[in-house]
Amino acid sequence: MNNKQQSEYWNGAAGQTWVGAQVHLDEILNPISQVALSQAAGMPGEQTLDVGCGCGTTSLALAAQGAQVLGVDISAPMLVHAKNRLRGVERVSYLHADASAAVFEPIYDLVFSRFGVMFFDNPVGAFSNLHGALKPGGRLVFVCWQSSAANPWIAVGAQAIESFFPANDPPDPRMPGPFAFADPEYLQDVLVRSGYQQIHLRPLLMDLTVGSDLDSAMKFQTEVGPVSRVMTDLKGGVRDRAVNAVRDALTPYITPLGVRMSSSTWIVTASKGDK
Ligand SMILES: C[S@@+](CC[C@H](N)C(=O)[O-])C[C@H]1O[C@@H](n2cnc3c(N)ncnc32)[C@H](O)[C@@H]1O
């Protein structure tokens, strides 16, 4: 998908779905968020840009660290939800814009993102634009997914439904989408070519609780992510069989703590240099 198609996607049904799934998604992602936010280490008075801020969870968390936050996102429905969640918080504002092309003042101490920077059709152009938003010495901190194969919490359901859909050629692993930065050498190269210095990619492997029980995990899987196409593209008995295949695939992951599945991300830090 190019940026225009991304915009249509995130402003369409997907944006509404993400709004509906916000609470559950934040619960799932919370352990990863805590690591990314502690890496961000926002300081009172800092100016922070939260890229692809979606429903605003990390914008609120960065403001709680003391920062002044501008959340930028292309999804109008997600930003409406983000604004509704402000409830008097004054240090956060939101901008409906394509972060790869928006003109930002070079005032930011921190450019942050939780899973919001893998969707650019020109990653070097986009990261260069964000580089221009940083003050000298400013820092970039974001978290992105490693490969689908390294993320069973997404891949297991996707594999379970594969046989219900026509086989496609394997997609370009670097195409815009959740796994665009799975390859660390490619990601490093994108950031070097965008002008960043002191680039570090740290692997973060964590078990995530995808649901408190199997029903809750199934509800989430069929709403968001690759399994959701079962609900949109299949009907009747075929759909039932596909849903059952996902249930069977998730069942081995039931634990006394809920449905627990592993995830792999990169915690990425870099700086603008020239402090
Ligand atoms: C996977 S969601 C993550 C949302 C949020 N950061 C979170 O962790 O819940 C990706 C977000 O990136 C946004 N996005 C995609 N392309 C964008 C662009 N070019 N500029 C700004 N936001 C973009 C989407 O609208 C969506 O909100």
The ligand as a Tripos MOL2 file, in Angstrom:
@<TRIPOS>MOLECULE
LIG
   27    29     1     0     0
SMALL
NO_CHARGES

@<TRIPOS>ATOM
      1 C1         -0.3440   -0.1130   14.2610 C.3       1 LIG1
      2 S1         -1.1360    1.4310   14.4960 S.3       1 LIG1
      3 C2         -0.3500    1.9790   16.0120 C.3       1 LIG1
      4 C3         -1.1400    3.0460   16.6930 C.3       1 LIG1
      5 C4         -0.5880    3.4870   18.0430 C.3       1 LIG1
      6 N1          0.7430    4.0380   17.9440 N.3       1 LIG1
      7 C5         -0.6360    2.3510   19.0280 C.2       1 LIG1
      8 O1          0.4270    1.8230   19.3790 O.co2     1 LIG1
      9 O2         -1.7320    1.9630   19.4560 O.co2     1 LIG1
     10 C6         -0.3240    2.4050   13.2750 C.3       1 LIG1
     11 C7         -0.7460    3.8550   13.2760 C.3       1 LIG1
     12 O3          0.0590    4.5730   12.3350 O.3       1 LIG1
     13 C8         -0.7720    5.5010   11.6630 C.3       1 LIG1
     14 N2         -0.1180    5.8670   10.4090 N.ar      1 LIG1
     15 C9          0.1360    5.0830    9.3420 C.ar      1 LIG1
     16 N3          0.7710    5.7890    8.3850 N.ar      1 LIG1
     17 C10         0.9210    7.0470    8.8550 C.ar      1 LIG1
     18 C11         1.4890    8.2520    8.3330 C.ar      1 LIG1
     19 N4          2.0370    8.2950    7.1190 N.pl3     1 LIG1
     20 N5          1.4770    9.3650    9.1020 N.ar      1 LIG1
     21 C12         0.8980    9.3470   10.3340 C.ar      1 LIG1
     22 N6          0.3480    8.2310   10.8810 N.ar      1 LIG1
     23 C13         0.3630    7.1100   10.1550 C.ar      1 LIG1
     24 C14        -2.0930    4.7670   11.5140 C.3       1 LIG1
     25 O4         -3.1700    5.6280   11.2540 O.3       1 LIG1
     26 C15        -2.1960    4.0690   12.8710 C.3       1 LIG1
     27 O5         -2.8220    4.8820   13.8230 O.3       1 LIG1
@<TRIPOS>BOND
     1     1     2 1
     2     2     3 1
     3     2    10 1
     4     3     4 1
     5     4     5 1
     6     5     6 1
     7     5     7 1
     8     7     8 2
     9     7     9 1
    10    10    11 1
    11    11    12 1
    12    11    26 1
    13    12    13 1
    14    13    14 1
    15    13    24 1
    16    14    15 ar
    17    14    23 ar
    18    15    16 ar
    19    16    17 ar
    20    17    18 ar
    21    17    23 ar
    22    18    19 1
    23    18    20 ar
    24    20    21 ar
    25    21    22 ar
    26    22    23 ar
    27    24    25 1
    28    24    26 1
    29    26    27 1
@<TRIPOS>SUBSTRUCTURE
     1 LIG1         1 GROUP 0 **** ****
